[in-house]
Amino acid sequence: MGKVIILPETTKDPISLIGRRAGICWGSSTDDPEKNYKRGLDCIRSGHGRTWEFVNVEMVLEGYSARVIREWYTHIGGSPTRLQASTRYIDYGEFEYVVPRSVKKDPEKEEAYRAAMHEISEAYRHLQDAGVPKEDIANILPLGMATRVVDKRNLRNLVDMSHQRMCARAYWEYRDLFRDICAALREVSDEWAWITDHMFVPKCELSGFCTETRSCGRMPKKH
Ligand SMILES: Cc1cc2nc3c(=O)[nH]c(=O)nc-3n(C[C@H](O)[C@H](O)[C@H](O)COP(=O)(O)OP(=O)(O)OC[C@H]3O[C@@H](n4cnc5c(N)ncnc54)[C@H](O)[C@@H]3O)c2cc1C
């Protein structure tokens, strides 16, 4: 249901940009695109994280739940910024919402879930007709309602996010959201495809073992 739209301000050639920025500090010429690309790869493989902060990602996330966006907001490294759809100005009488797979697989559960959402919607309309302002009715909206954010952050933040949110212990909707981001970035350029294939990995792939208390078993525990 969710959708990721990559905005044109996103860096198109992230690896080459890293190489160009690093070249300035290494006293190298930055005129040769091939050398820039190679230097960028070297910075990535060497783990020189500051250089990754020059790569900009701007995107719209829409149709994901307010709940997963609440988790999205915990990734604050590098001071990302964002705007979220207003609950004061937008009419949520007919709000969209996310239906979890555990609910969808059983018609009875799905019916109960949708009935609860419908009831909230009815109450919203009722209060609106009674003259309560939208900003106050918004308090009854569920965390499962769909929202929209426009977001700006750097590559280093996304790499770090991937380690937490591609982990099997992360909330399923966040894992889906991160997969959607990877798919959308892959479409931007071959350099982004390389980044999504090589830099976006769960934390166990970095450390070679699982750091979570309750492991999924993909990697051995450290002790
Ligand atoms: C399985 C799972 C369960 C979770 N459960 C909960 C929960 O119940 N409640 C909850 O609130 N959150 C929960 N979280 C979110 C988690 O606690 C973090 O808020 C989230 O992972 C983002 O923080 P971060 O440090 O990973 O990323 P960022 O904030 O983006 O930080 C990235 C890196 O930057 C550095 N950094 C960032 N800020 C600072 C700083 N102030 N000082 C020094 N260095 C800094 C650190 O090296 C950090 O690793 C959960 C996450 C997972 C994956």
Ligand as a Chemical Component Dictionary entry (heavy atoms), coordinates in Angstrom:
data_LIG
# 
_chem_comp.id                   LIG 
_chem_comp.type                 NON-POLYMER 
_chem_comp.pdbx_formal_charge   0 
_chem_comp.three_letter_code    LIG 
# 
loop_
_chem_comp_atom.comp_id 
_chem_comp_atom.atom_id 
_chem_comp_atom.alt_atom_id 
_chem_comp_atom.type_symbol 
_chem_comp_atom.charge 
_chem_comp_atom.model_Cartn_x 
_chem_comp_atom.model_Cartn_y 
_chem_comp_atom.model_Cartn_z 
_chem_comp_atom.pdbx_ordinal 
LIG C1  C1  C 0 14.003 -4.398 17.306 1  
LIG C2  C2  C 0 13.889 -2.935 17.678 2  
LIG C3  C3  C 0 13.093 -2.574 18.755 3  
LIG C4  C4  C 0 12.989 -1.233 19.142 4  
LIG N1  N1  N 0 12.164 -0.895 20.181 5  
LIG C5  C5  C 0 12.004 0.398  20.539 6  
LIG C6  C6  C 0 11.109 0.803  21.566 7  
LIG O1  O1  O 0 10.436 -0.023 22.186 8  
LIG N2  N2  N 0 10.978 2.121  21.850 9  
LIG C7  C7  C 0 11.736 3.073  21.194 10 
LIG O2  O2  O 0 11.612 4.260  21.509 11 
LIG N3  N3  N 0 12.592 2.722  20.221 12 
LIG C8  C8  C 0 12.732 1.435  19.873 13 
LIG N4  N4  N 0 13.586 1.102  18.838 14 
LIG C9  C9  C 0 14.329 2.175  18.159 15 
LIG C10 C10 C 0 15.780 2.258  18.673 16 
LIG O3  O3  O 0 15.819 2.351  20.082 17 
LIG C11 C11 C 0 16.472 3.515  18.090 18 
LIG O4  O4  O 0 15.779 4.682  18.463 19 
LIG C12 C12 C 0 16.550 3.459  16.594 20 
LIG O5  O5  O 0 17.230 2.303  16.205 21 
LIG C13 C13 C 0 17.268 4.701  16.035 22 
LIG O6  O6  O 0 18.436 4.996  16.736 23 
LIG P1  P1  P 0 19.900 4.703  16.124 24 
LIG O7  O7  O 0 20.894 5.052  17.169 25 
LIG O8  O8  O 0 19.925 3.322  15.578 26 
LIG O9  O9  O 0 19.971 5.699  14.839 27 
LIG P2  P2  P 0 20.377 7.234  14.741 28 
LIG O10 O10 O 0 19.691 8.063  15.760 29 
LIG O11 O11 O 0 20.173 7.646  13.315 30 
LIG O12 O12 O 0 21.917 7.236  15.071 31 
LIG C14 C14 C 0 22.871 6.672  14.182 32 
LIG C15 C15 C 0 24.221 6.599  14.877 33 
LIG O13 O13 O 0 24.654 7.953  15.096 34 
LIG C16 C16 C 0 25.272 8.050  16.368 35 
LIG N5  N5  N 0 24.490 8.963  17.221 36 
LIG C17 C17 C 0 23.185 9.318  17.067 37 
LIG N6  N6  N 0 22.797 10.160 18.021 38 
LIG C18 C18 C 0 23.861 10.334 18.823 39 
LIG C19 C19 C 0 24.076 11.075 20.015 40 
LIG N7  N7  N 0 23.104 11.812 20.550 41 
LIG N8  N8  N 0 25.273 11.018 20.588 42 
LIG C20 C20 C 0 26.274 10.282 20.056 43 
LIG N9  N9  N 0 26.140 9.547  18.928 44 
LIG C21 C21 C 0 24.956 9.575  18.317 45 
LIG C22 C22 C 0 25.356 6.645  16.945 46 
LIG O14 O14 O 0 26.575 6.046  16.552 47 
LIG C23 C23 C 0 24.210 5.933  16.258 48 
LIG O15 O15 O 0 24.388 4.539  16.170 49 
LIG C24 C24 C 0 13.700 -0.233 18.433 50 
LIG C25 C25 C 0 14.509 -0.604 17.337 51 
LIG C26 C26 C 0 14.589 -1.932 16.942 52 
LIG C27 C27 C 0 15.438 -2.276 15.727 53 
# 
loop_
_chem_comp_bond.comp_id 
_chem_comp_bond.atom_id_1 
_chem_comp_bond.atom_id_2 
_chem_comp_bond.value_order 
_chem_comp_bond.pdbx_ordinal 
LIG C1  C2  SING 1  
LIG C2  C3  SING 2  
LIG C2  C26 DOUB 3  
LIG C3  C4  DOUB 4  
LIG C4  N1  SING 5  
LIG C4  C24 SING 6  
LIG N1  C5  DOUB 7  
LIG C5  C6  SING 8  
LIG C5  C8  SING 9  
LIG C6  O1  DOUB 10 
LIG C6  N2  SING 11 
LIG N2  C7  SING 12 
LIG C7  O2  DOUB 13 
LIG C7  N3  SING 14 
LIG N3  C8  DOUB 15 
LIG C8  N4  SING 16 
LIG N4  C9  SING 17 
LIG N4  C24 SING 18 
LIG C9  C10 SING 19 
LIG C10 O3  SING 20 
LIG C10 C11 SING 21 
LIG C11 O4  SING 22 
LIG C11 C12 SING 23 
LIG C12 O5  SING 24 
LIG C12 C13 SING 25 
LIG C13 O6  SING 26 
LIG O6  P1  SING 27 
LIG P1  O7  DOUB 28 
LIG P1  O8  SING 29 
LIG P1  O9  SING 30 
LIG O9  P2  SING 31 
LIG P2  O10 DOUB 32 
LIG P2  O11 SING 33 
LIG P2  O12 SING 34 
LIG O12 C14 SING 35 
LIG C14 C15 SING 36 
LIG C15 O13 SING 37 
LIG C15 C23 SING 38 
LIG O13 C16 SING 39 
LIG C16 N5  SING 40 
LIG C16 C22 SING 41 
LIG N5  C17 SING 42 
LIG N5  C21 SING 43 
LIG C17 N6  DOUB 44 
LIG N6  C18 SING 45 
LIG C18 C19 SING 46 
LIG C18 C21 DOUB 47 
LIG C19 N7  SING 48 
LIG C19 N8  DOUB 49 
LIG N8  C20 SING 50 
LIG C20 N9  DOUB 51 
LIG N9  C21 SING 52 
LIG C22 O14 SING 53 
LIG C22 C23 SING 54 
LIG C23 O15 SING 55 
LIG C24 C25 DOUB 56 
LIG C25 C26 SING 57 
LIG C26 C27 SING 58 
# 
